[in-house]
């Protein structure tokens, strides 16, 4: 089976010096890998998660609690988002990057899927990124610059069994990204989506253990799942000044799954 190559880093220390980034779902998986990378490159981070463990994360990152802020937040709570943004403005005075990474996958066959699970999936995967994007717009517009990166999924472009709500929410997130890219380009704001295949986070390893994982890997031309760090490096590139001409895109990082 193929393994992830050890490529040289495309981001360097101080690439994001003076930049303030919000990362949701920061306590684990892609969010944690992204936070670690951006911190190593000089960004000041607002680490958002529903888990209390996010409060301990600033001390574990390059720069420590002097640079970073942990925030326990329900990303579907509009009032709580407003309070968080006010806290960020008071402490940092700016927001340069928003990484909408928090998400949920409640898997059921469409015939028996509950409306409550549908609503929860849409709230976390689609409504929350919209609310957060709205919330950061005033500061990004004032700066005439900003980067919004939404974590979608290969499920945004292909059908997966037992993923009705998930596929719909991620396809909606890609569509939202394109609309925001169109409307906000005049303010120097880019908005892009990233659509990974299965990523080997702790949750991913559990969900795709055993025969189901073997079968899924066999459908991916490169023969393996993605690593969180691979997704994080794409996030960092899209957040960088070098990606200023990339907006409204849905970039697949799926090992060829969707072209096979």
BALOBA-1460 file (C-alpha; in Angstrom, 3 decimals):
// residues 260
<rec num="1" residu="x" x="0.000" y="0.000" z="0.000"/>
<rec num="2" residu="x" x="1.235" y="3.505" z="-0.824"/>
<rec num="3" residu="x" x="2.363" y="5.819" z="1.948"/>
<rec num="4" residu="x" x="2.332" y="9.590" z="2.247"/>
<rec num="5" residu="x" x="5.470" y="11.139" z="0.719"/>
<rec num="6" residu="x" x="7.718" y="13.290" z="2.878"/>
<rec num="7" residu="x" x="7.652" y="16.470" z="0.809"/>
<rec num="8" residu="x" x="9.482" y="19.658" z="1.800"/>
<rec num="9" residu="x" x="7.342" y="22.266" z="3.527"/>
<rec num="10" residu="x" x="5.798" y="24.885" z="1.250"/>
<rec num="11" residu="x" x="5.201" y="27.223" z="4.178"/>
<rec num="12" residu="x" x="7.923" y="28.797" z="6.272"/>
<rec num="13" residu="x" x="8.253" y="30.508" z="9.662"/>
<rec num="14" residu="x" x="6.878" y="34.062" z="9.568"/>
<rec num="15" residu="x" x="4.822" y="33.463" z="6.397"/>
<rec num="16" residu="x" x="1.759" y="34.460" z="8.447"/>
<rec num="17" residu="x" x="3.398" y="36.861" z="10.897"/>
<rec num="18" residu="x" x="0.897" y="39.482" z="12.023"/>
<rec num="19" residu="x" x="-2.052" y="37.503" z="10.632"/>
<rec num="20" residu="x" x="-4.976" y="36.425" z="12.795"/>
<rec num="21" residu="x" x="-6.734" y="33.167" z="11.913"/>
<rec num="22" residu="x" x="-9.888" y="31.539" z="13.266"/>
<rec num="23" residu="x" x="-9.931" y="27.742" z="13.017"/>
<rec num="24" residu="x" x="-13.099" y="25.874" z="13.988"/>
<rec num="25" residu="x" x="-12.947" y="22.252" z="15.066"/>
<rec num="26" residu="x" x="-9.415" y="23.071" z="16.185"/>
<rec num="27" residu="x" x="-9.026" y="20.488" z="18.945"/>
<rec num="28" residu="x" x="-8.396" y="17.463" z="16.722"/>
<rec num="29" residu="x" x="-7.888" y="16.125" z="13.224"/>
<rec num="30" residu="x" x="-7.621" y="18.546" z="10.308"/>
<rec num="31" residu="x" x="-8.332" y="21.510" z="12.568"/>
<rec num="32" residu="x" x="-5.475" y="20.636" z="14.900"/>
<rec num="33" residu="x" x="-3.041" y="19.983" z="12.039"/>
<rec num="34" residu="x" x="-4.012" y="23.304" z="10.452"/>
<rec num="35" residu="x" x="-3.612" y="25.157" z="13.741"/>
<rec num="36" residu="x" x="-0.182" y="23.645" z="14.334"/>
<rec num="37" residu="x" x="1.003" y="24.571" z="10.840"/>
<rec num="38" residu="x" x="-0.308" y="28.141" z="10.903"/>
<rec num="39" residu="x" x="1.187" y="28.678" z="14.366"/>
<rec num="40" residu="x" x="4.594" y="27.460" z="13.172"/>
<rec num="41" residu="x" x="4.321" y="29.978" z="10.348"/>
<rec num="42" residu="x" x="3.709" y="32.890" z="12.696"/>
<rec num="43" residu="x" x="-0.076" y="33.274" z="12.711"/>
<rec num="44" residu="x" x="-1.992" y="34.262" z="15.821"/>
<rec num="45" residu="x" x="-4.815" y="31.781" z="16.248"/>
<rec num="46" residu="x" x="-8.313" y="31.793" z="17.650"/>
<rec num="47" residu="x" x="-8.925" y="28.104" z="18.305"/>
<rec num="48" residu="x" x="-12.626" y="27.262" z="18.299"/>
<rec num="49" residu="x" x="-14.123" y="23.957" z="19.382"/>
<rec num="50" residu="x" x="-17.022" y="22.596" z="21.418"/>
<rec num="51" residu="x" x="-14.538" y="20.602" z="23.516"/>
<rec num="52" residu="x" x="-13.046" y="22.142" z="26.629"/>
<rec num="53" residu="x" x="-9.682" y="20.717" z="25.573"/>
<rec num="54" residu="x" x="-9.343" y="23.623" z="23.138"/>
<rec num="55" residu="x" x="-8.606" y="25.868" z="26.126"/>
<rec num="56" residu="x" x="-5.348" y="23.965" z="26.700"/>
<rec num="57" residu="x" x="-4.287" y="24.088" z="23.061"/>
<rec num="58" residu="x" x="-2.697" y="27.586" z="22.932"/>
<rec num="59" residu="x" x="0.119" y="26.508" z="25.255"/>
<rec num="60" residu="x" x="0.901" y="23.548" z="23.004"/>
<rec num="61" residu="x" x="1.369" y="25.655" z="19.884"/>
<rec num="62" residu="x" x="4.338" y="27.730" z="18.751"/>
<rec num="63" residu="x" x="3.926" y="31.149" z="20.337"/>
<rec num="64" residu="x" x="1.904" y="29.900" z="23.308"/>
<rec num="65" residu="x" x="-0.968" y="31.686" z="25.009"/>
<rec num="66" residu="x" x="0.608" y="35.083" z="24.366"/>
<rec num="67" residu="x" x="-0.269" y="34.651" z="20.697"/>
<rec num="68" residu="x" x="-3.238" y="32.284" z="20.685"/>
<rec num="69" residu="x" x="-6.734" y="32.170" z="22.184"/>
<rec num="70" residu="x" x="-8.859" y="29.098" z="22.903"/>
<rec num="71" residu="x" x="-12.619" y="29.537" z="22.622"/>
<rec num="72" residu="x" x="-15.297" y="26.974" z="23.543"/>
<rec num="73" residu="x" x="-18.110" y="27.771" z="21.133"/>
<rec num="74" residu="x" x="-21.296" y="26.318" z="19.698"/>
<rec num="75" residu="x" x="-20.756" y="27.301" z="16.070"/>
<rec num="76" residu="x" x="-24.514" y="27.251" z="15.472"/>
<rec num="77" residu="x" x="-25.181" y="29.898" z="18.149"/>
<rec num="78" residu="x" x="-25.298" y="33.256" z="16.372"/>
<rec num="79" residu="x" x="-25.201" y="35.294" z="19.584"/>
<rec num="80" residu="x" x="-22.223" y="33.321" z="20.905"/>
<rec num="81" residu="x" x="-20.414" y="33.835" z="17.605"/>
<rec num="82" residu="x" x="-20.987" y="37.572" z="17.944"/>
<rec num="83" residu="x" x="-19.478" y="37.586" z="21.422"/>
<rec num="84" residu="x" x="-16.468" y="35.610" z="20.199"/>
<rec num="85" residu="x" x="-15.874" y="38.028" z="17.323"/>
<rec num="86" residu="x" x="-16.095" y="40.984" z="19.715"/>
<rec num="87" residu="x" x="-13.479" y="39.323" z="21.928"/>
<rec num="88" residu="x" x="-11.217" y="38.803" z="18.916"/>
<rec num="89" residu="x" x="-11.575" y="42.421" z="17.835"/>
<rec num="90" residu="x" x="-10.771" y="43.650" z="21.335"/>
<rec num="91" residu="x" x="-7.658" y="41.474" z="21.609"/>
<rec num="92" residu="x" x="-6.279" y="41.463" z="18.061"/>
<rec num="93" residu="x" x="-8.110" y="44.208" z="16.169"/>
<rec num="94" residu="x" x="-8.293" y="42.171" z="12.973"/>
<rec num="95" residu="x" x="-9.260" y="38.850" z="11.391"/>
<rec num="96" residu="x" x="-7.356" y="37.744" z="8.308"/>
<rec num="97" residu="x" x="-8.247" y="34.079" z="7.898"/>
<rec num="98" residu="x" x="-11.325" y="31.972" z="8.674"/>
<rec num="99" residu="x" x="-11.059" y="28.192" z="8.412"/>
<rec num="100" residu="x" x="-14.506" y="26.612" z="8.694"/>
<rec num="101" residu="x" x="-13.472" y="23.091" z="9.608"/>
<rec num="102" residu="x" x="-16.024" y="21.978" z="12.226"/>
<rec num="103" residu="x" x="-18.392" y="19.352" z="10.876"/>
<rec num="104" residu="x" x="-20.463" y="16.305" z="11.647"/>
<rec num="105" residu="x" x="-21.350" y="13.091" z="9.804"/>
<rec num="106" residu="x" x="-24.500" y="11.325" z="11.007"/>
<rec num="107" residu="x" x="-24.793" y="8.344" z="8.695"/>
<rec num="108" residu="x" x="-28.134" y="6.708" z="7.932"/>
<rec num="109" residu="x" x="-29.867" y="5.259" z="4.914"/>
<rec num="110" residu="x" x="-32.081" y="7.911" z="3.352"/>
<rec num="111" residu="x" x="-35.239" y="5.868" z="3.957"/>
<rec num="112" residu="x" x="-34.806" y="5.935" z="7.733"/>
<rec num="113" residu="x" x="-32.844" y="9.149" z="8.257"/>
<rec num="114" residu="x" x="-34.403" y="11.311" z="10.961"/>
<rec num="115" residu="x" x="-35.334" y="14.931" z="10.424"/>
<rec num="116" residu="x" x="-33.486" y="15.841" z="13.626"/>
<rec num="117" residu="x" x="-30.226" y="14.369" z="12.308"/>
<rec num="118" residu="x" x="-30.811" y="16.149" z="8.996"/>
<rec num="119" residu="x" x="-31.322" y="19.464" z="10.783"/>
<rec num="120" residu="x" x="-28.237" y="18.997" z="12.969"/>
<rec num="121" residu="x" x="-26.087" y="18.120" z="9.957"/>
<rec num="122" residu="x" x="-27.258" y="21.181" z="8.047"/>
<rec num="123" residu="x" x="-26.801" y="23.431" z="11.075"/>
<rec num="124" residu="x" x="-23.192" y="22.424" z="11.750"/>
<rec num="125" residu="x" x="-21.969" y="21.771" z="8.208"/>
<rec num="126" residu="x" x="-23.721" y="24.584" z="6.340"/>
<rec num="127" residu="x" x="-25.399" y="27.170" z="8.568"/>
<rec num="128" residu="x" x="-22.417" y="27.579" z="10.917"/>
<rec num="129" residu="x" x="-19.905" y="28.403" z="8.144"/>
<rec num="130" residu="x" x="-22.389" y="30.953" z="6.797"/>
<rec num="131" residu="x" x="-22.839" y="32.584" z="10.211"/>
<rec num="132" residu="x" x="-19.096" y="32.724" z="10.820"/>
<rec num="133" residu="x" x="-18.411" y="34.143" z="7.368"/>
<rec num="134" residu="x" x="-21.016" y="36.840" z="7.970"/>
<rec num="135" residu="x" x="-19.460" y="37.600" z="11.347"/>
<rec num="136" residu="x" x="-15.923" y="38.105" z="10.028"/>
<rec num="137" residu="x" x="-16.987" y="40.137" z="7.000"/>
<rec num="138" residu="x" x="-16.987" y="43.587" z="8.669"/>
<rec num="139" residu="x" x="-13.343" y="43.316" z="9.749"/>
<rec num="140" residu="x" x="-12.185" y="41.735" z="6.492"/>
<rec num="141" residu="x" x="-14.033" y="44.397" z="4.515"/>
<rec num="142" residu="x" x="-12.424" y="47.125" z="6.605"/>
<rec num="143" residu="x" x="-9.008" y="45.584" z="5.904"/>
<rec num="144" residu="x" x="-9.874" y="45.070" z="2.206"/>
<rec num="145" residu="x" x="-8.347" y="41.626" z="2.518"/>
<rec num="146" residu="x" x="-9.347" y="38.227" z="3.854"/>
<rec num="147" residu="x" x="-9.224" y="34.498" z="3.289"/>
<rec num="148" residu="x" x="-12.122" y="32.123" z="3.982"/>
<rec num="149" residu="x" x="-11.497" y="28.399" z="3.562"/>
<rec num="150" residu="x" x="-14.404" y="25.985" z="3.962"/>
<rec num="151" residu="x" x="-13.747" y="22.286" z="4.555"/>
<rec num="152" residu="x" x="-16.186" y="20.407" z="2.361"/>
<rec num="153" residu="x" x="-15.729" y="16.792" z="1.200"/>
<rec num="154" residu="x" x="-15.528" y="14.566" z="-1.836"/>
<rec num="155" residu="x" x="-19.148" y="13.936" z="-0.820"/>
<rec num="156" residu="x" x="-19.876" y="17.370" z="-2.288"/>
<rec num="157" residu="x" x="-19.385" y="15.999" z="-5.806"/>
<rec num="158" residu="x" x="-20.060" y="12.235" z="-5.593"/>
<rec num="159" residu="x" x="-22.813" y="10.207" z="-3.956"/>
<rec num="160" residu="x" x="-21.938" y="8.053" z="-0.951"/>
<rec num="161" residu="x" x="-24.321" y="5.519" z="0.541"/>
<rec num="162" residu="x" x="-25.812" y="6.475" z="3.934"/>
<rec num="163" residu="x" x="-24.579" y="10.054" z="3.445"/>
<rec num="164" residu="x" x="-27.749" y="11.828" z="2.230"/>
<rec num="165" residu="x" x="-27.626" y="14.700" z="4.717"/>
<rec num="166" residu="x" x="-23.832" y="14.866" z="4.681"/>
<rec num="167" residu="x" x="-23.599" y="14.976" z="0.873"/>
<rec num="168" residu="x" x="-26.324" y="17.619" z="0.692"/>
<rec num="169" residu="x" x="-24.664" y="19.772" z="3.356"/>
<rec num="170" residu="x" x="-21.222" y="19.622" z="1.743"/>
<rec num="171" residu="x" x="-22.590" y="20.322" z="-1.742"/>
<rec num="172" residu="x" x="-24.387" y="23.286" z="-0.221"/>
<rec num="173" residu="x" x="-21.147" y="24.470" z="1.380"/>
<rec num="174" residu="x" x="-19.398" y="24.440" z="-1.992"/>
<rec num="175" residu="x" x="-22.246" y="26.442" z="-3.523"/>
<rec num="176" residu="x" x="-22.131" y="28.898" z="-0.617"/>
<rec num="177" residu="x" x="-18.380" y="29.306" z="-1.086"/>
<rec num="178" residu="x" x="-18.896" y="30.270" z="-4.715"/>
<rec num="179" residu="x" x="-21.598" y="32.822" z="-3.922"/>
<rec num="180" residu="x" x="-19.500" y="34.457" z="-1.196"/>
<rec num="181" residu="x" x="-16.481" y="34.471" z="-3.515"/>
<rec num="182" residu="x" x="-18.532" y="36.304" z="-6.123"/>
<rec num="183" residu="x" x="-20.068" y="38.824" z="-3.737"/>
<rec num="184" residu="x" x="-16.990" y="39.589" z="-1.639"/>
<rec num="185" residu="x" x="-14.178" y="39.645" z="-4.210"/>
<rec num="186" residu="x" x="-14.540" y="43.424" z="-4.430"/>
<rec num="187" residu="x" x="-13.369" y="43.599" z="-0.797"/>
<rec num="188" residu="x" x="-10.184" y="41.625" z="-1.445"/>
<rec num="189" residu="x" x="-11.701" y="38.513" z="0.160"/>
<rec num="190" residu="x" x="-11.211" y="35.079" z="-1.373"/>
<rec num="191" residu="x" x="-13.474" y="32.158" z="-0.509"/>
<rec num="192" residu="x" x="-12.612" y="28.582" z="-1.420"/>
<rec num="193" residu="x" x="-13.654" y="25.060" z="-0.487"/>
<rec num="194" residu="x" x="-11.448" y="22.022" z="0.043"/>
<rec num="195" residu="x" x="-12.929" y="18.572" z="-0.531"/>
<rec num="196" residu="x" x="-10.840" y="15.733" z="0.915"/>
<rec num="197" residu="x" x="-11.375" y="12.028" z="0.632"/>
<rec num="198" residu="x" x="-11.336" y="10.025" z="3.867"/>
<rec num="199" residu="x" x="-8.742" y="11.586" z="6.174"/>
<rec num="200" residu="x" x="-6.868" y="9.507" z="8.741"/>
<rec num="201" residu="x" x="-7.931" y="11.431" z="11.814"/>
<rec num="202" residu="x" x="-8.763" y="9.449" z="14.940"/>
<rec num="203" residu="x" x="-12.450" y="9.526" z="13.997"/>
<rec num="204" residu="x" x="-11.619" y="8.609" z="10.416"/>
<rec num="205" residu="x" x="-9.581" y="5.612" z="11.509"/>
<rec num="206" residu="x" x="-12.460" y="4.361" z="13.655"/>
<rec num="207" residu="x" x="-15.129" y="4.924" z="11.007"/>
<rec num="208" residu="x" x="-13.148" y="3.249" z="8.225"/>
<rec num="209" residu="x" x="-11.533" y="0.387" z="10.151"/>
<rec num="210" residu="x" x="-11.700" y="-3.168" z="8.858"/>
<rec num="211" residu="x" x="-13.200" y="-4.365" z="5.559"/>
<rec num="212" residu="x" x="-15.020" y="-1.097" z="4.821"/>
<rec num="213" residu="x" x="-11.702" y="0.759" z="4.903"/>
<rec num="214" residu="x" x="-9.972" y="-1.831" z="2.739"/>
<rec num="215" residu="x" x="-12.748" y="-1.540" z="0.167"/>
<rec num="216" residu="x" x="-12.638" y="2.248" z="0.200"/>
<rec num="217" residu="x" x="-8.858" y="2.389" z="-0.241"/>
<rec num="218" residu="x" x="-9.198" y="0.074" z="-3.222"/>
<rec num="219" residu="x" x="-11.395" y="2.695" z="-4.906"/>
<rec num="220" residu="x" x="-8.781" y="5.457" z="-4.461"/>
<rec num="221" residu="x" x="-6.164" y="5.345" z="-7.248"/>
<rec num="222" residu="x" x="-3.261" y="6.284" z="-4.952"/>
<rec num="223" residu="x" x="-4.283" y="3.419" z="-2.649"/>
<rec num="224" residu="x" x="-4.493" y="5.272" z="0.659"/>
<rec num="225" residu="x" x="-6.417" y="7.844" z="2.680"/>
<rec num="226" residu="x" x="-5.292" y="11.444" z="3.147"/>
<rec num="227" residu="x" x="-3.300" y="12.666" z="6.131"/>
<rec num="228" residu="x" x="-4.473" y="15.712" z="8.144"/>
<rec num="229" residu="x" x="-1.187" y="17.485" z="7.427"/>
<rec num="230" residu="x" x="-1.734" y="17.193" z="3.669"/>
<rec num="231" residu="x" x="-5.038" y="19.010" z="3.986"/>
<rec num="232" residu="x" x="-3.492" y="21.566" z="6.358"/>
<rec num="233" residu="x" x="-0.834" y="22.525" z="3.799"/>
<rec num="234" residu="x" x="-3.530" y="23.202" z="1.206"/>
<rec num="235" residu="x" x="-5.398" y="25.344" z="3.740"/>
<rec num="236" residu="x" x="-2.208" y="27.299" z="4.399"/>
<rec num="237" residu="x" x="-1.609" y="27.899" z="0.711"/>
<rec num="238" residu="x" x="-5.154" y="29.161" z="0.126"/>
<rec num="239" residu="x" x="-4.754" y="31.424" z="3.165"/>
<rec num="240" residu="x" x="-1.534" y="32.920" z="1.817"/>
<rec num="241" residu="x" x="-0.996" y="36.065" z="-0.280"/>
<rec num="242" residu="x" x="0.279" y="33.812" z="-3.074"/>
<rec num="243" residu="x" x="-3.266" y="32.453" z="-3.563"/>
<rec num="244" residu="x" x="-4.881" y="35.851" z="-4.125"/>
<rec num="245" residu="x" x="-6.140" y="34.893" z="-7.608"/>
<rec num="246" residu="x" x="-7.781" y="31.659" z="-6.452"/>
<rec num="247" residu="x" x="-11.375" y="32.153" z="-5.374"/>
<rec num="248" residu="x" x="-14.675" y="30.341" z="-5.786"/>
<rec num="249" residu="x" x="-12.917" y="27.007" z="-6.222"/>
<rec num="250" residu="x" x="-13.623" y="23.570" z="-4.789"/>
<rec num="251" residu="x" x="-10.255" y="21.825" z="-4.650"/>
<rec num="252" residu="x" x="-10.386" y="18.050" z="-4.369"/>
<rec num="253" residu="x" x="-7.662" y="16.348" z="-2.349"/>
<rec num="254" residu="x" x="-8.850" y="12.803" z="-2.882"/>
<rec num="255" residu="x" x="-6.056" y="10.761" z="-4.432"/>
<rec num="256" residu="x" x="-7.975" y="10.565" z="-7.699"/>
<rec num="257" residu="x" x="-11.155" y="9.072" z="-6.198"/>
<rec num="258" residu="x" x="-13.487" y="11.328" z="-8.176"/>
<rec num="259" residu="x" x="-11.730" y="10.767" z="-11.513"/>
<rec num="260" residu="x" x="-11.383" y="6.991" z="-11.253"/>
